[in-house]
Amino acid sequence: MQTIVRLGSLAVLLAASVAQAQTPAPAVRTEKNMSLALANQIAAEAVAACAANGYNVAATVVDRAGTVRAVQRADNAGPHTLASSERKAWTSASAKSPTQAMMEGAQKNPGAANLVYLPGFLLLGGGVPVKSGNEVIGAVGVGGAPGGHLDEQCANAALEKVKGLL
């Protein structure tokens, strides 16, 4: 009797998994996106976090597709900080990963080292994904602090300030 019950349960599970596998993916997807107000707030918080430590930086926030949503550049931040913050944000959004971790991975793994040859990728610390729950909805990139790890700290501080809005 137990064998019949177990076989029956197995048949039900198998049928359910086959039915699920045959269900087509929806033709229209729903995605979360950040508002312009939120993107501006993240950029402002990142610049402020770095300014509190004496660093003049630029911060760029991109959406899930890597398109720029907001940019802020501190007084006295170098002109190069704009390009580096944008590339870090784009790289982080594209890979859905912090650029500091990607850089460290590329330094340790010869296969990952080839990421530097992807057009637009910038493997320097300072790019951090923006997540709503577990979904990456964009990224923030910071450039101009004396080290990518410090840029990343400012980006993380900004995300910590707005976490209740995500």
N, C-alpha and C positions, 0 to 999 in steps of 0.2 A: 504494500500500500504506500509506504514512504517513497519507494522508487517511482511509482506512478505520479505522486504529488510533485516530486522533484523534477521529473521529466516534463510534467505539465507546466511548472513554473519556468523551466528553461525554455520551453516552447513559446511561452508568452513573452519572455524577455527577448528572445530572438526575433519574434514577429515585430515587437516594438522597435527594436534597433533597425530592422530592415525598413520599416515604414518611415522612420526618421531619416535614414540615409537616402530614401527616394523622394523626400520632400524637397522641392526645388527652393533655392535661396530666393528671397523676395527681390522683385525687380527694382523696387524703390527702397533705398536705405534711409534711415534716420540717423543724423549725426548731431552731436553737441558742438556748438561753436561759441567763442567768447565774443562779448560785445566790445565795441570801441571803447566804452567807458572802462571796462575791466582791463583791456590791453593798455590803455593810458595809465591806469592806476598801477599796474605791474611795472611798467617802465619807470614811472616816477618813484616808486618804492625802491627799485633797484639802484637808481641814481642816488637817492637819499641814503640808502644803506652804505654805499661806497663813500659818499661825501662825509658821513659820520666818522669814517676811518681815514679821512684825508685824501681819498682817491678821486680824481676827476675822470669820470667814465662816460661812455654812451651806453644806452640800453635800447635794444630793439626787441619788439614782441611780434611774432609771426603767428599766423593761424595754422591749422593742421596741414595745409598744403604748402606752407612755407612762404606765403604771401605776407608782406609787411602790413601790420595793423597799427603799430605805434612806435615812435622813436623819440627818445629824449637824450640830449647831450648836455652834460654839465658845463658850466662856465669853465674855461681853461682846459677842457678835455681836448686832446689832440685830434686833428682831422682823421687820422687813421682809425680812431676808435669807432667811428660810424661803420666803416666797412667790416671791421673785425666783429663787432657786435651783431651785425646782420648775418654774416656768414656762420657765426656760432649758433645763432637762433635757427637758421635754416638747416644746418647740419643736425642739430638736436631734434628738430621737428621731423626731418626726413628719416632719421634712424630711430626716433622715439627713445633716445638714450642721452644721458649727460655726456657732453663732449670731453670732459676730463676723463671719464671712464673709457671712452673710445680711444683717446690719446694713449692712455696707459696700456690698453689692450694692443694697440698698434705697435707700441714699443717692445712688448713682450712676445708678440706673435708675428713671425715673418709674413704669414698669409694676410693678416689684418693690416700690415704695414702698407699694403697696396691701396688702402682707403684714401691715402693722401693724393692719389692720382685721379680720384673721382672729381669731375668739374664741380666747383662750388663748395666742396667739403673743406672745413677748416678744423683740424684736430688740435685745438687748444682749449684748455679749460675755460668755462664761462657760459656754456650753452646748457640749458636745463629744460626738459619737457614741462609743459603746463598740462596737468591732468585734472579731469573732472571724474572722480571715482578712479577707475582703472583705465579710463579712455584718455588718450593723448589728444588734446584739442589745440595744441600749438606749442610754442617754446619761447623762452626769453634768452637773449644773448647779451652778455655784458663784456665790454672791452675797455681797457685802459688802466686797470689796477696793476700794480707791479707783480704780476703773476696770475696765471689762469685760475689757480686754486682760490685766489682772493676774489676774482671776478665771479666764480661759482658761488662763493659765500654770499656775495651781494644778491645774486639771482635767487638763491635759496631763501635769503632773508625776505625778499620781496614776495615770494610765493607763500611764505609763512604768514605774512601780513594779510594776504587776501584769501587764505585757505577757506574761510567761512563762506566765500562767494563762489567757490568752485563746487 
